[in-house]
Amino acid sequence: MDLREKPGKVQTFVEFLRRFRLIFLIVLIPLFIVFMPPLFDMVSYVLGAAENFAMQKGSFLASENLLWFAGAVLCLFILRYFFFGASGLIALFWSILFVPALLILLNGSDEVILALAGGILAILLVLTVLIKSATVCVFVPVYLSLLAVTALAVTFDFSYFVWKSFAVLAIADLFSFGFSAGKLLREGTPKDGALLRVYSKQIYGIFFSALTVSLFFAFPMILAGSANTLIAESFIPFGFYFAWMTLIIFPLLTLAPFGRLRAEKRRVKLTDKKTAKAEKKK
């Protein structure tokens, strides 16, 4: 009789992604590159988003949409605490501050943005190789996710607010993953076990967080009766984002150098009270 706990469907699916990760990456990444819009268009879009943010940040804070936005952010914080724990709250809070700060820095950087983007990618790759940190291991996936969100926004002509929202979400999701995986690795959990355990739990949070953001944009469009805009700015980014994070980013994360972060000795939590008391006496 096999008394071992059988893995659930989600864990089985995540294990399937890990086993066949190279197939997913070899097939999907070239497809993404082929259909990616011209780099110049993506740069122009980001610069437009930065300029738009600089012009409208004051009017947005004074508008009636602020209450609706605050409600969506509150829902996100609740969801992320439930699925990600405290690390999800920290990552989301930091991401909400980071994206506007990045747009402020990029405003007016027309001549240097391409060199800046290339330089940042090179620095992130070097940091990933040199620094032993679970947080650093997600830097390159964050960069690629922002690139993917931008490419999708240019292709389907998303509003700048939709782009910024999913950029915030991508950063928050990946840093939450890094925080949680790093904790398990420091406890001595093997790399594959730690990554599977974290993503099997966080995949729900990624799904419902993206759905919450999409519904935030969907409800006003439903009330206005604009079906085409509803599909373009709610359902398409939601479906693409979840597919990107699941089929490309997780397989990519399994190739990151998380294994060197594992503690040499595994920490085992004592559940037996008598054993715990005996250990304290020692």
BELZIZI-V649919 format. One record per residue. N is the residue number from 1. RES is the residue in one small letter. PHI is phi in whole degrees, -180 to 180 (NA if undefined). D_LAST is the distance of its C-alpha to the last C-alpha in Angstrom with 1 decimal. Layout:
n=[N,N]
res=[RES,RES]
phi=[PHI,PHI]
d_last=[D_LAST,D_LAST]
This chain:
n=[1,2,3,4,5,6,7,8,9,10,11,12,13,14,15,16,17,18,19,20,21,22,23,24,25,26,27,28,29,30,31,32,33,34,35,36,37,38,39,40,41,42,43,44,45,46,47,48,49,50,51,52,53,54,55,56,57,58,59,60,61,62,63,64,65,66,67,68,69,70,71,72,73,74,75,76,77,78,79,80,81,82,83,84,85,86,87,88,89,90,91,92,93,94,95,96,97,98,99,100,101,102,103,104,105,106,107,108,109,110,111,112,113,114,115,116,117,118,119,120,121,122,123,124,125,126,127,128,129,130,131,132,133,134,135,136,137,138,139,140,141,142,143,144,145,146,147,148,149,150,151,152,153,154,155,156,157,158,159,160,161,162,163,164,165,166,167,168,169,170,171,172,173,174,175,176,177,178,179,180,181,182,183,184,185,186,187,188,189,190,191,192,193,194,195,196,197,198,199,200,201,202,203,204,205,206,207,208,209,210,211,212,213,214,215,216,217,218,219,220,221,222,223,224,225,226,227,228,229,230,231,232,233,234,235,236,237,238,239,240,241,242,243,244,245,246,247,248,249,250,251,252,253,254,255,256,257,258,259,260,261,262,263,264,265,266,267,268,269,270,271,272,273,274,275,276,277,278,279,280,281,282]
res=[m,d,l,r,e,k,p,g,k,v,q,t,f,v,e,f,l,r,r,f,r,l,i,f,l,i,v,l,i,p,l,f,i,v,f,m,p,p,l,f,d,m,v,s,y,v,l,g,a,a,e,n,f,a,m,q,k,g,s,f,l,a,s,e,n,l,l,w,f,a,g,a,v,l,c,l,f,i,l,r,y,f,f,f,g,a,s,g,l,i,a,l,f,w,s,i,l,f,v,p,a,l,l,i,l,l,n,g,s,d,e,v,i,l,a,l,a,g,g,i,l,a,i,l,l,v,l,t,v,l,i,k,s,a,t,v,c,v,f,v,p,v,y,l,s,l,l,a,v,t,a,l,a,v,t,f,d,f,s,y,f,v,w,k,s,f,a,v,l,a,i,a,d,l,f,s,f,g,f,s,a,g,k,l,l,r,e,g,t,p,k,d,g,a,l,l,r,v,y,s,k,q,i,y,g,i,f,f,s,a,l,t,v,s,l,f,f,a,f,p,m,i,l,a,g,s,a,n,t,l,i,a,e,s,f,i,p,f,g,f,y,f,a,w,m,t,l,i,i,f,p,l,l,t,l,a,p,f,g,r,l,r,a,e,k,r,r,v,k,l,t,d,k,k,t,a,k,a,e,k,k,k]
phi=[NA,-90,-93,-70,-71,-77,-68,-75,-65,-66,-64,-63,-65,-65,-64,-62,-62,-68,-65,-109,-61,-65,-64,-60,-70,-67,-85,-81,-65,-60,-63,-63,-64,-63,-93,-68,-68,-57,-60,-62,-65,-68,-63,-61,-64,-63,-64,-65,-64,-65,-66,-62,-65,-62,-82,-109,-62,-71,-68,-67,-65,-96,-87,-74,-71,-62,-65,-63,-66,-63,-64,-65,-65,-62,-61,-63,-63,-65,-60,-72,-67,-69,-95,-111,82,-62,-63,-67,-68,-62,-65,-67,-61,-64,-67,-62,-82,-70,-62,-61,-64,-64,-66,-65,-68,-80,-62,86,-99,-56,-84,-117,-66,-66,-65,-64,-63,-66,-65,-63,-61,-63,-64,-63,-65,-65,-62,-62,-76,-90,-103,-88,-155,-66,-66,-65,-63,-98,-60,-66,-58,-63,-59,-66,-68,-64,-63,-67,-63,-66,-61,-66,-63,-70,-61,-105,56,-68,-68,-62,-69,-63,-60,-63,-64,-75,-66,-59,-65,-62,-63,-64,-62,-74,-71,-61,-61,-61,-60,-69,-64,-61,-63,-66,-66,-68,-84,97,-68,-58,-54,-61,-64,-66,-66,-65,-63,-67,-72,-62,-86,-79,-61,-67,-64,-63,-63,-74,-67,-64,-66,-62,-63,-65,-66,-58,-84,-74,-59,-61,-71,-64,-66,-82,75,-98,-68,-63,-67,-59,-66,-68,-110,-126,-73,-65,-64,-63,-64,-65,-62,-66,-65,-62,-67,-88,-89,-117,-68,-63,-57,-67,-64,-68,-92,-69,-78,-72,-60,-73,-89,-67,-67,-67,-111,-83,-87,-114,-77,-84,-104,-84,-64,-66,-65,-63,-66,-64,-67,-65,-65,-64]
d_last=[38.4,36.7,33.8,33.0,33.8,37.2,37.6,39.9,43.2,42.0,39.2,41.8,44.2,41.7,40.8,44.6,44.9,42.3,43.9,47.4,46.6,48.9,51.8,51.3,51.1,54.1,56.2,55.4,55.0,58.5,59.9,58.4,59.9,63.3,63.5,62.0,64.5,65.8,63.4,66.0,66.1,62.3,62.4,65.2,63.3,60.2,62.5,64.3,61.1,60.2,63.6,63.6,60.3,61.6,64.7,63.3,59.9,61.5,63.8,61.0,58.9,61.9,62.9,62.5,60.4,57.5,56.6,56.7,54.6,52.0,51.8,51.2,48.4,46.7,46.9,45.4,42.4,41.8,42.1,39.9,37.1,37.3,37.4,35.6,33.3,32.9,33.7,37.1,38.0,37.1,39.1,42.1,42.3,42.1,44.7,47.1,47.2,47.4,50.4,52.7,51.6,52.5,55.9,56.7,56.0,58.1,61.0,63.9,62.2,64.9,65.5,61.9,60.1,60.5,59.4,56.5,55.4,55.6,53.8,50.9,50.5,50.5,47.8,45.6,45.9,44.9,41.9,40.8,40.9,39.4,36.7,33.5,33.3,33.6,35.9,38.1,38.4,40.3,42.8,45.4,45.3,45.8,48.8,50.2,49.8,51.6,54.3,54.6,54.8,57.5,59.4,59.5,60.5,63.4,64.5,64.7,65.5,62.7,62.8,60.6,58.5,57.6,56.7,54.5,52.7,51.8,50.8,48.4,47.0,46.6,44.6,42.4,41.8,40.9,38.6,36.8,36.4,35.1,32.5,31.2,31.3,29.6,26.6,26.3,26.8,24.0,21.7,23.0,25.6,28.6,31.7,34.0,31.5,30.7,34.4,35.5,32.9,33.8,37.6,37.7,36.5,38.3,41.7,42.3,41.7,44.1,46.7,46.7,46.5,49.5,51.2,50.7,52.2,55.1,55.8,55.9,58.9,60.3,61.0,63.5,65.3,65.5,67.1,69.4,70.3,69.8,68.6,69.0,66.8,64.3,63.8,63.9,61.4,59.1,59.0,59.4,56.7,54.3,55.0,55.0,51.8,49.8,51.4,50.7,47.0,46.5,48.8,48.7,45.8,43.0,44.3,44.5,40.9,39.8,41.5,39.8,37.1,34.1,32.5,31.7,29.5,26.9,23.4,22.7,19.5,19.8,17.4,17.0,16.6,14.7,17.2,15.9,14.6,12.7,10.9,10.1,8.9,6.6,5.3,5.4,3.8,0.0]
